[in-house]
Amino acid sequence: MAGLRRVRYADFAAQYAAEREALLAAMDGVLARGDFIGGADVSALEEELALLCGVPHVVAMNSGTDPLWLALKCLGVGPGDEVITASNSFVASAAAIAHLGAVPVFADVGSDQLLDAESVARAVTARTKAIMPVHLTGRICDMDALRAVADAHGLKVVEDAAQSIGSLYKGRSSGSLGDAAGFSLHPLKNLNAVGDAGFLATGDGDLAERVRRLRNHGLANRDVVVEFGYNSRLDTLQAAVLRTRLPLLPGVIEARRRNAALYRRLLDPAHIYNAPCRDHEFNTFHLFVIQVDRRDALQSHLADHGIGSKVHYPIPIHQQPAAAPYRDRSGPLPLTEQQAARILSLPIHQYLTPADIAYVADVVNAFYR
Ligand SMILES: *Cc1c(COP(=O)(O)O)cnc(C)c1O
């Protein structure tokens, strides 16, 4: 019997094989120095990430979630305020709002799964304080249109940039397009730690300074607490790993873009929709999402052929049990709900070969033939 071809959704073993020596050397350095919290690797990483994102300030943190809610908090979002965001995101976007006692209000998305500015404009009320655009899949939202809504109503903008490191919109970097942004460096993100990690990016020096303090218990120095804070620090070990991987990120992004271009050429557009790229964007393809009929049957068919796939995300946040208290604050979300049943993320990672992509495309096309 011919061996089943396997195409994994993610391939950490391949990444480790490619980077083993550099990773072990970086970790060895941290262990030898005994410098586990803060220190040179964390501040060097912050400077390198600030250059990448085109912002003056980066605060390295424990996750992509803490920069989101701390940014909102420092921009004045509190109990009773409304923040408009997308329901088709990872649950952390809405949780960041809810944990401040604020109300997540969900607006609908366009065919490209990104927040629709007209739907956002309709969701604005006298209580709206901010907009949190989610640059889902590695593509940046239409920030000119969202910025116009924000400016018309005096709203803050916090980008959920967790999936969009390195992405560009009209030549400007993800993370530099609002008042502040939260990035995740989770193992499955394009720039990945070997555990949890993330960072805040901002052009606002006062906000950066306050988040820097809040991430470390609110300490202004070793002994004085200005305001009670949290422990949202990034481990030095993760910072050292991330610094070995950061120079590889352009190659990771190029490989993903190449894979996406090949999928687009091979997948049958009569049955498979993938939102087209826009002229003014540089899409980093954190995810390659197709929209199809009979999605669940296709996913099983792929699994039968050794191909991993995922759904990001099968239950929109407004339909989660946790969102029950907020449900009647949002309008109808027809596209969000339709897409939840039709979206499927195909493998797109940097270790796939053109033959892998061709195999996946063949199996998908054959399912609809
Ligand atoms: C991954 C992700 C987050 C949260 O990041 P963590 O590092 O897991 O806290 C938030 N929003 C989106 C859209 C994400 O994909």
PDBQT file of the ligand as one rigid body, heavy atoms in Angstrom, charges set to zero:
ROOT
HETATM    1  C1  LIG A 401      -3.586  34.696  19.196  1.00  0.00    +0.000 C 
HETATM    2  C2  LIG A 401      -4.585  35.800  19.241  1.00  0.00    +0.000 A 
HETATM    3  C3  LIG A 401      -4.816  36.587  20.393  1.00  0.00    +0.000 A 
HETATM    4  C4  LIG A 401      -4.278  36.283  21.756  1.00  0.00    +0.000 C 
HETATM    5  O1  LIG A 401      -2.975  36.042  21.865  1.00  0.00    +0.000 OA
HETATM    6  P1  LIG A 401      -2.384  35.262  23.136  1.00  0.00    +0.000 P 
HETATM    7  O2  LIG A 401      -0.908  35.441  22.914  1.00  0.00    +0.000 OA
HETATM    8  O3  LIG A 401      -2.827  33.847  23.044  1.00  0.00    +0.000 OA
HETATM    9  O4  LIG A 401      -2.846  35.937  24.366  1.00  0.00    +0.000 OA
HETATM   10  C5  LIG A 401      -5.686  37.662  20.297  1.00  0.00    +0.000 A 
HETATM   11  N1  LIG A 401      -6.320  37.955  19.162  1.00  0.00    +0.000 NA
HETATM   12  C6  LIG A 401      -6.157  37.219  18.041  1.00  0.00    +0.000 A 
HETATM   13  C7  LIG A 401      -6.883  37.605  16.806  1.00  0.00    +0.000 C 
HETATM   14  C8  LIG A 401      -5.294  36.112  18.043  1.00  0.00    +0.000 A 
HETATM   15  O5  LIG A 401      -5.155  35.383  16.939  1.00  0.00    +0.000 OA
ENDROOT
TORSDOF 0
